[in-house]
Amino acid sequence: MDEQVAEVLQALSDLNTQVRTGEVYQSLGPRLGKIMDNIHRRRRTAVQLPDDEDGVKAILDKLRQQLNENVPVTLTHEEMDSLINHLSSLDFGLRYQGINFSLYDALQQNALDSAQLNYLYAKLRQPDDLFNHILEPANAAIFGRAGRVAMLAVLLHFISSEKSPVTEDLQPTVVLAAAYLCLETDTRGFVNHYGWAHAFTATTDLLSVLAGNANLQRADKLFLMMALLERIKRLNTPLIYGENDRMAAFLTELANRHSLYEEALLLALKNWRQQVALHRRPDTIAGWNRFFNRKRLLDSLRLQENLPKSLQEYLNSTIDFLG
């Protein structure tokens, strides 16, 4: 594993433990922000892509046939490896319309057994793949990273209590999700010729699934919410492919679950506005992107019908002037 990625994971694990034990609460946002600000980005290097002519299409055809015939899926671990590895493919039809949709259908049809689910869960959480080239400028590895996050969200959504692969404490998955937020900066949505990247939509979906898990501690859900907010503050490129609507829905749903989240979100939004006021007129493209990312998120929050009253009142009482 990359040394800096390992350091971020350890720092987040330690901070998450402090939140769980009640040692950290109000300073959580700034502490997460400090972790993000201390990450050193690297120069772009060559991305190794999977060979789409290595037999994966035959494996995909086998999976589709078994799903169409409504018979048990007999994928071996090696075949599942191949499918997951090709989530990094630049072939949109193979990666997204083929592997992504087929695995989604397999999970929806409850066609995988416990051993397959456990293996898939472990495979999707491998840090070397999840954070592949993540410290570098926008690159082709985004498809594999985002594809794994999206599939992990789908897996955690569809698993049943009888076949759940999550037999461990969910904290490692929480830390992985928070680390992805800390490390990812590629905000591309649809990429010409290659299809959807959509990393921040995938990440928000994962947060939503984790937030809906009754076995997850409130401290962990708060931890993820604050990690999302701190990342949005620091994105220098625009989120313009519906991510803000998805994020607003996630924040609203979480705020309605308990007053802890509602109060923390309200305080975070107030603090964010104070930070923006210090730089009222950005003088760079990155600054304006940060400004409008925030504006789009707040506009999406205002449109949420179930937004708690305290948040509605705050958002309706604030006007951000550019001058």
C-alpha positions as CSV (number, residue, x, y, z in Angstrom):
1,M,0.0,0.0,0.0
2,D,1.2,3.6,-0.7
3,E,2.8,5.0,2.4
4,Q,0.9,8.2,2.4
5,V,-2.4,6.4,1.9
6,A,-1.5,4.2,4.8
7,E,-0.8,7.2,7.0
8,V,-4.2,8.8,6.0
9,L,-6.0,5.5,6.9
10,Q,-4.3,5.4,10.3
11,A,-5.0,9.0,11.1
12,L,-8.7,8.5,10.2
13,S,-8.9,5.3,12.2
14,D,-7.5,7.1,15.2
15,L,-9.8,10.1,14.8
16,N,-12.8,7.8,14.3
17,T,-12.0,6.0,17.6
18,Q,-11.8,9.4,19.3
19,V,-15.2,10.3,18.0
20,R,-16.6,7.0,19.1
21,T,-15.3,7.4,22.6
22,G,-16.6,11.0,22.8
23,E,-13.1,12.6,23.0
24,V,-13.8,14.6,19.8
25,Y,-17.0,16.3,18.6
26,Q,-17.0,20.0,17.8
27,S,-13.5,19.9,16.5
28,L,-14.2,16.9,14.1
29,G,-14.6,19.0,11.0
30,P,-11.4,21.0,11.4
31,R,-9.5,17.8,12.2
32,L,-10.8,16.1,9.1
33,G,-9.9,19.2,7.1
34,K,-6.4,19.2,8.5
35,I,-5.9,15.6,7.3
36,M,-7.1,16.6,3.8
37,D,-4.9,19.7,3.7
38,N,-1.8,17.7,4.7
39,I,-2.1,15.3,1.8
40,H,0.7,15.8,-0.8
41,R,-0.4,15.3,-4.4
42,R,1.9,13.7,-6.9
43,R,2.7,13.9,-10.6
44,R,0.7,11.8,-13.1
45,T,2.1,8.3,-13.8
46,A,1.0,5.7,-16.3
47,V,-2.1,3.7,-15.4
48,Q,-2.1,0.0,-16.0
49,L,-5.4,-1.0,-17.5
50,P,-6.9,-4.5,-17.8
51,D,-6.8,-6.4,-21.1
52,D,-10.3,-6.6,-22.3
53,E,-9.4,-9.6,-24.5
54,D,-8.3,-11.8,-21.6
55,G,-11.5,-13.9,-21.4
56,V,-13.6,-11.6,-19.3
57,K,-16.3,-11.3,-22.0
58,A,-16.9,-15.1,-21.8
59,I,-17.1,-14.9,-18.0
60,L,-19.7,-12.0,-18.4
61,D,-21.7,-14.1,-20.9
62,K,-21.7,-17.0,-18.5
63,L,-23.0,-14.8,-15.7
64,R,-25.7,-13.2,-17.9
65,Q,-26.9,-16.7,-19.1
66,Q,-27.2,-18.0,-15.5
67,L,-29.1,-14.8,-14.5
68,N,-31.4,-15.1,-17.5
69,E,-32.1,-18.8,-16.7
70,N,-32.6,-17.9,-13.0
71,V,-30.2,-20.6,-11.8
72,P,-27.5,-20.3,-9.1
73,V,-24.4,-18.3,-10.2
74,T,-21.4,-20.5,-10.3
75,L,-18.6,-17.9,-10.6
76,T,-15.3,-19.0,-9.1
77,H,-13.1,-16.6,-7.2
78,E,-10.9,-16.2,-10.2
79,E,-13.8,-15.3,-12.4
80,M,-15.1,-12.8,-9.9
81,D,-11.5,-11.3,-9.7
82,S,-11.6,-10.8,-13.5
83,L,-15.0,-9.1,-13.4
84,I,-14.0,-6.7,-10.6
85,N,-10.6,-6.0,-12.2
86,H,-12.4,-5.0,-15.4
87,L,-14.4,-2.3,-13.6
88,S,-11.2,-0.4,-14.4
89,S,-11.7,-0.9,-18.2
90,L,-12.1,2.1,-20.4
91,D,-14.7,0.2,-22.5
92,F,-18.0,1.7,-21.3
93,G,-20.1,-1.1,-22.7
94,L,-18.0,-3.8,-20.9
95,R,-17.4,-1.9,-17.6
96,Y,-20.7,-0.2,-17.0
97,Q,-23.4,-1.7,-19.1
98,G,-21.9,-5.2,-18.9
99,I,-20.2,-5.9,-15.6
100,N,-21.8,-3.2,-13.4
101,F,-25.4,-4.0,-14.5
102,S,-24.8,-7.7,-14.4
103,L,-23.4,-7.8,-10.8
104,Y,-26.3,-5.4,-9.8
105,D,-28.8,-7.9,-11.2
106,A,-27.0,-10.8,-9.5
107,L,-27.3,-9.0,-6.1
108,Q,-30.9,-8.0,-6.8
109,Q,-31.9,-11.5,-7.7
110,N,-30.1,-12.9,-4.6
111,A,-28.1,-15.1,-6.9
112,L,-24.8,-15.2,-5.1
113,D,-24.1,-17.4,-2.1
114,S,-22.5,-16.4,1.2
115,A,-19.0,-17.4,0.1
116,Q,-19.3,-15.3,-3.1
117,L,-20.7,-12.3,-1.2
118,N,-17.8,-12.5,1.3
119,Y,-15.3,-12.7,-1.4
120,L,-16.8,-9.8,-3.4
121,Y,-17.0,-7.7,-0.2
122,A,-13.3,-8.3,0.5
123,K,-12.3,-7.8,-3.1
124,L,-14.0,-4.4,-3.4
125,R,-12.4,-3.1,-0.2
126,Q,-8.7,-3.7,-1.2
127,P,-7.0,-0.4,-0.6
128,D,-4.5,-0.8,-3.5
129,D,-7.3,-0.9,-6.0
130,L,-9.7,1.5,-4.2
131,F,-7.0,4.2,-4.0
132,N,-5.2,3.4,-7.3
133,H,-3.5,6.6,-8.6
134,I,-5.7,8.7,-6.4
135,L,-3.0,11.1,-5.3
136,E,-2.4,12.1,-8.9
137,P,-4.2,14.6,-11.2
138,A,-7.3,13.3,-13.0
139,N,-6.4,10.1,-14.7
140,A,-7.9,6.9,-16.2
141,A,-7.8,5.0,-12.9
142,I,-10.9,7.0,-11.8
143,F,-13.2,4.5,-13.5
144,G,-11.9,1.6,-11.4
145,R,-11.9,3.6,-8.2
146,A,-15.4,4.9,-8.6
147,G,-16.7,1.6,-10.0
148,R,-15.5,-0.2,-6.8
149,V,-17.1,2.3,-4.5
150,A,-20.4,2.2,-6.5
151,M,-20.4,-1.6,-6.4
152,L,-19.6,-1.7,-2.7
153,A,-22.6,0.5,-2.1
154,V,-24.8,-1.8,-4.1
155,L,-23.5,-4.9,-2.3
156,L,-24.2,-3.4,1.2
157,H,-27.7,-2.3,0.0
158,F,-28.8,-5.7,-1.2
159,I,-27.2,-8.2,1.2
160,S,-29.7,-10.0,3.5
161,S,-29.1,-10.6,7.2
162,E,-29.0,-14.3,6.5
163,K,-26.2,-14.0,3.9
164,S,-24.5,-10.8,5.1
165,P,-20.8,-10.8,4.4
166,V,-20.4,-8.1,7.1
167,T,-19.6,-10.3,10.0
168,E,-17.0,-7.8,11.3
169,D,-17.2,-4.4,12.9
170,L,-18.1,-1.9,10.2
171,Q,-15.5,0.6,11.4
172,P,-12.9,-0.5,8.7
173,T,-15.4,0.2,6.0
174,V,-16.3,3.6,7.5
175,V,-12.6,4.5,7.6
176,L,-12.2,3.4,4.0
177,A,-15.1,5.5,2.9
178,A,-13.8,8.5,4.8
179,A,-10.3,7.9,3.3
180,Y,-11.8,7.9,-0.1
181,L,-13.4,11.3,0.5
182,C,-10.1,12.7,1.9
183,L,-8.1,11.4,-1.1
184,E,-10.4,11.7,-4.1
185,T,-10.4,15.0,-6.0
186,D,-11.6,13.9,-9.5
187,T,-15.1,15.4,-10.0
188,R,-15.7,14.4,-13.6
189,G,-19.1,13.1,-14.4
190,F,-19.5,11.8,-17.9
191,V,-16.3,11.5,-19.8
192,N,-16.4,11.5,-23.6
193,H,-15.7,8.1,-25.2
194,Y,-15.3,6.4,-21.7
195,G,-18.6,7.0,-20.0
196,W,-19.4,7.7,-16.4
197,A,-16.7,8.4,-13.7
198,H,-19.1,10.0,-11.1
199,A,-16.9,9.3,-8.1
200,F,-18.8,11.6,-5.8
201,T,-22.2,10.2,-6.7
202,A,-20.8,6.7,-6.0
203,T,-19.3,7.9,-2.7
204,T,-22.6,9.5,-1.6
205,D,-24.5,6.4,-2.4
206,L,-22.0,4.4,-0.1
207,L,-22.5,7.0,2.7
208,S,-26.3,6.7,2.3
209,V,-26.2,2.9,2.6
210,L,-23.9,3.0,5.7
211,A,-26.1,5.7,7.3
212,G,-29.1,3.5,6.9
213,N,-27.4,0.6,8.7
214,A,-28.9,0.2,12.1
215,N,-25.8,-1.6,13.4
216,L,-23.6,1.4,12.7
217,Q,-22.9,3.8,15.6
218,R,-24.1,7.4,15.4
219,A,-20.5,8.5,15.8
220,D,-19.6,6.7,12.6
221,K,-22.5,8.3,10.7
222,L,-21.5,11.8,12.0
223,F,-17.9,11.0,11.0
224,L,-18.9,10.3,7.4
225,M,-21.2,13.3,7.2
226,M,-18.4,15.7,8.3
227,A,-15.9,14.0,6.0
228,L,-18.2,14.7,3.1
229,L,-18.7,18.4,4.0
230,E,-15.0,19.0,4.5
231,R,-14.2,17.4,1.1
232,I,-16.8,19.6,-0.7
233,K,-15.2,22.7,0.8
234,R,-11.9,21.8,-0.8
235,L,-12.9,20.7,-4.3
236,N,-11.3,23.0,-6.9
237,T,-13.3,21.6,-9.8
238,P,-17.1,21.7,-10.3
239,L,-19.7,19.2,-9.3
240,I,-22.3,19.6,-12.0
241,Y,-23.7,16.1,-12.8
242,G,-26.3,15.8,-10.1
243,E,-24.0,15.1,-7.2
244,N,-25.3,18.0,-5.2
245,D,-28.9,16.7,-5.4
246,R,-27.7,13.3,-4.2
247,M,-25.6,14.8,-1.4
248,A,-28.5,17.1,-0.3
249,A,-30.8,14.0,-0.1
250,F,-28.3,12.1,2.0
251,L,-27.8,15.1,4.4
252,T,-31.5,15.6,4.7
253,E,-32.2,11.9,5.4
254,L,-29.4,11.8,8.0
255,A,-30.5,15.0,9.7
256,N,-34.0,13.6,10.1
257,R,-32.7,10.4,11.8
258,H,-31.6,12.2,15.0
259,S,-31.1,15.7,16.4
260,L,-27.4,15.0,16.7
261,Y,-26.9,15.1,12.9
262,E,-29.3,18.0,12.5
263,E,-27.4,20.1,15.0
264,A,-24.0,19.1,13.7
265,L,-25.1,19.9,10.1
266,L,-26.5,23.3,11.1
267,L,-23.3,24.2,12.9
268,A,-21.2,23.1,10.0
269,L,-23.1,25.2,7.5
270,K,-22.9,28.2,9.7
271,N,-19.1,27.8,10.1
272,W,-18.8,27.2,6.4
273,R,-20.5,30.5,5.7
274,Q,-18.2,32.3,8.0
275,Q,-15.2,30.9,6.1
276,V,-16.7,31.9,2.8
277,A,-17.2,35.5,4.1
278,L,-13.5,35.8,4.6
279,H,-12.9,35.3,0.9
280,R,-16.0,37.0,-0.5
281,R,-14.6,37.6,-4.0
282,P,-12.5,34.7,-5.2
283,D,-9.9,35.6,-7.8
284,T,-9.2,32.1,-9.2
285,I,-11.2,29.5,-11.1
286,A,-10.6,27.1,-8.2
287,G,-12.0,29.7,-5.8
288,W,-15.1,30.3,-7.9
289,N,-15.6,26.5,-8.3
290,R,-15.5,26.1,-4.5
291,F,-18.0,29.0,-4.2
292,F,-20.5,27.6,-6.7
293,N,-20.1,24.0,-5.4
294,R,-21.3,25.3,-2.0
295,K,-24.1,27.4,-3.6
296,R,-25.4,24.4,-5.6
297,L,-25.4,22.2,-2.5
298,L,-27.3,24.8,-0.5
299,D,-29.8,25.3,-3.3
300,S,-30.4,21.6,-3.4
301,L,-30.9,21.5,0.3
302,R,-33.5,24.2,0.1
303,L,-35.4,22.1,-2.4
304,Q,-35.6,19.1,0.0
305,E,-39.2,18.8,1.1
306,N,-38.3,17.0,4.4
307,L,-35.4,19.2,5.4
308,P,-35.7,19.8,9.2
309,K,-37.2,23.1,10.2
310,S,-34.1,24.5,11.8
311,L,-32.1,24.0,8.6
312,Q,-34.9,25.4,6.5
313,E,-35.0,28.6,8.6
314,Y,-31.3,29.0,8.5
315,L,-31.0,28.6,4.8
316,N,-33.9,30.9,4.1
317,S,-32.5,33.6,6.3
318,T,-29.1,33.7,4.7
319,I,-28.1,35.5,1.5
320,D,-24.6,35.2,0.1
321,F,-23.4,38.4,-1.6
322,L,-20.5,38.3,-4.0
323,G,-19.4,41.9,-3.3
